[in-house]
Amino acid sequence: METDRQVFKVIFAKKGQMKYISHLDLLRLFGRAARRAGIPLILSKGFSPRPKMSLKRALKLGLESEAEEGIFQVAAPMTAEDFRDRLQAQLPEGITIKNIEVIT
């Protein structure tokens, strides 16, 4: 089953009112958006499983950015375009996916 695993590198912008969202809230936001979009993120093991995803850096509250990087581990194969379209449809205004690529 491990062979179906894919890793996506996502470049996104954080602008407008979303500049006031904290790093941890942004992680929760992406997890909820992926769940609503039906994207099967891989979950960590243990007592309190969390989606396996990470954001490269934590911005200070109130700063906008055009190029933030996130890594998402997905349990089932899907195209980068499908991943982007499904995720973007569930993200709020102010979070825009700029680029996406499959790492593995």
One Martini backbone bead per residue (centre of mass of N, CA, C, O) as a GRO file, in nm:
protein
  104
    1MET     BB    1   0.054   0.066  -0.013
    2GLU     BB    2   0.307   0.260  -0.021
    3THR     BB    3   0.311   0.306  -0.342
    4ASP     BB    4   0.060   0.521  -0.343
    5ARG     BB    5   0.228   0.733  -0.241
    6GLN     BB    6   0.227   1.096  -0.217
    7VAL     BB    7   0.411   1.405  -0.288
    8PHE     BB    8   0.339   1.750  -0.233
    9LYS     BB    9   0.431   2.066  -0.367
   10VAL     BB   10   0.324   2.381  -0.233
   11ILE     BB   11   0.246   2.701  -0.366
   12PHE     BB   12   0.144   2.990  -0.172
   13ALA     BB   13  -0.083   3.245  -0.088
   14LYS     BB   14  -0.100   3.511   0.176
   15LYS     BB   15  -0.386   3.722   0.200
   16GLY     BB   16  -0.532   3.960   0.353
   17GLN     BB   17  -0.706   3.826   0.613
   18MET     BB   18  -0.500   3.576   0.624
   19LYS     BB   19  -0.260   3.729   0.773
   20TYR     BB   20  -0.410   3.660   1.069
   21ILE     BB   21  -0.314   3.374   1.059
   22SER     BB   22  -0.186   3.122   1.207
   23HIS     BB   23   0.011   2.853   1.176
   24LEU     BB   24  -0.175   2.641   1.314
   25ASP     BB   25  -0.435   2.733   1.167
   26LEU     BB   26  -0.327   2.672   0.882
   27LEU     BB   27  -0.299   2.370   0.921
   28ARG     BB   28  -0.598   2.320   0.987
   29LEU     BB   29  -0.712   2.438   0.727
   30PHE     BB   30  -0.580   2.232   0.532
   31GLY     BB   31  -0.700   1.978   0.663
   32ARG     BB   32  -1.000   2.053   0.619
   33ALA     BB   33  -0.990   2.101   0.314
   34ALA     BB   34  -0.900   1.813   0.240
   35ARG     BB   35  -1.140   1.667   0.365
   36ARG     BB   36  -1.364   1.815   0.196
   37ALA     BB   37  -1.217   1.724  -0.087
   38GLY     BB   38  -1.119   1.413  -0.057
   39ILE     BB   39  -0.825   1.404   0.052
   40PRO     BB   40  -0.594   1.139   0.130
   41LEU     BB   41  -0.434   1.186   0.394
   42ILE     BB   42  -0.179   1.109   0.581
   43LEU     BB   43  -0.148   0.963   0.895
   44SER     BB   44  -0.046   0.958   1.192
   45LYS     BB   45   0.063   0.797   1.454
   46GLY     BB   46  -0.135   0.723   1.733
   47PHE     BB   47  -0.346   0.884   1.950
   48SER     BB   48  -0.322   1.168   1.759
   49PRO     BB   49  -0.398   1.199   1.456
   50ARG     BB   50  -0.229   1.357   1.179
   51PRO     BB   51  -0.164   1.518   0.916
   52LYS     BB   52   0.083   1.485   0.662
   53MET     BB   53   0.213   1.805   0.708
   54SER     BB   54   0.398   2.102   0.591
   55LEU     BB   55   0.551   2.412   0.673
   56LYS     BB   56   0.835   2.574   0.618
   57ARG     BB   57   0.722   2.853   0.742
   58ALA     BB   58   0.667   3.100   0.993
   59LEU     BB   59   0.474   3.361   1.000
   60LYS     BB   60   0.403   3.649   1.093
   61LEU     BB   61   0.165   3.824   1.213
   62GLY     BB   62   0.047   4.024   0.932
   63LEU     BB   63   0.182   3.876   0.694
   64GLU     BB   64   0.248   3.863   0.365
   65SER     BB   65   0.243   3.618   0.084
   66GLU     BB   66   0.352   3.462  -0.236
   67ALA     BB   67   0.570   3.213  -0.116
   68GLU     BB   68   0.460   2.939   0.013
   69GLU     BB   69   0.548   2.619   0.166
   70GLY     BB   70   0.413   2.285   0.109
   71ILE     BB   71   0.367   1.950   0.248
   72PHE     BB   72   0.194   1.662   0.104
   73GLN     BB   73   0.055   1.348   0.211
   74VAL     BB   74  -0.070   1.091  -0.001
   75ALA     BB   75  -0.244   0.777  -0.027
   76ALA     BB   76  -0.339   0.847  -0.323
   77PRO     BB   77  -0.345   0.867  -0.646
   78MET     BB   78  -0.282   1.188  -0.815
   79THR     BB   79  -0.307   1.469  -0.967
   80ALA     BB   80  -0.203   1.788  -0.948
   81GLU     BB   81  -0.462   1.919  -1.062
   82ASP     BB   82  -0.664   1.777  -0.878
   83PHE     BB   83  -0.548   1.869  -0.613
   84ARG     BB   84  -0.570   2.175  -0.663
   85ASP     BB   85  -0.875   2.199  -0.730
   86ARG     BB   86  -0.988   2.070  -0.469
   87LEU     BB   87  -0.843   2.255  -0.263
   88GLN     BB   88  -0.916   2.543  -0.368
   89ALA     BB   89  -1.231   2.509  -0.332
   90GLN     BB   90  -1.181   2.503   0.007
   91LEU     BB   91  -1.050   2.772   0.017
   92PRO     BB   92  -1.011   3.073   0.118
   93GLU     BB   93  -0.991   3.387   0.087
   94GLY     BB   94  -0.626   3.442   0.046
   95ILE     BB   95  -0.581   3.142  -0.055
   96THR     BB   96  -0.335   3.065  -0.310
   97ILE     BB   97  -0.254   2.853  -0.558
   98LYS     BB   98   0.036   2.860  -0.765
   99ASN     BB   99   0.191   2.574  -0.714
  100ILE     BB  100   0.253   2.228  -0.831
  101GLU     BB  101   0.426   1.921  -0.720
  102VAL     BB  102   0.569   1.612  -0.765
  103ILE     BB  103   0.794   1.430  -0.576
  104THR     BB  104   0.660   1.102  -0.534
   0.00000   0.00000   0.00000
